[in-house]
């Protein structure tokens, strides 16, 4: 990793990722998407990863919120219905 400065004088760490996609079709799709958007494969991957993790974080936050609402419904008297 190396430290780099962008146009806004913000420093960030540059990292490199190397992986075998395991499926040549994925590489073709990545290249086709980059070509269609007139951008790089790196940009397509970065945007896809950002979207994926944003969705995951939102899903986890919603699950945690839902979990807390279920504790409000936790009533010991409900065990009477469980016996029916």
Secondary structure, DSSP 8 states (H G I E B T S, - for coil): -EEEE-TTS-EEEE-------S-HHHHHHHHHHHHHHTS-HHHHHHHHHHHHHHHHHHHHHHHHHHHHHHHHH--GGGHHHHT-
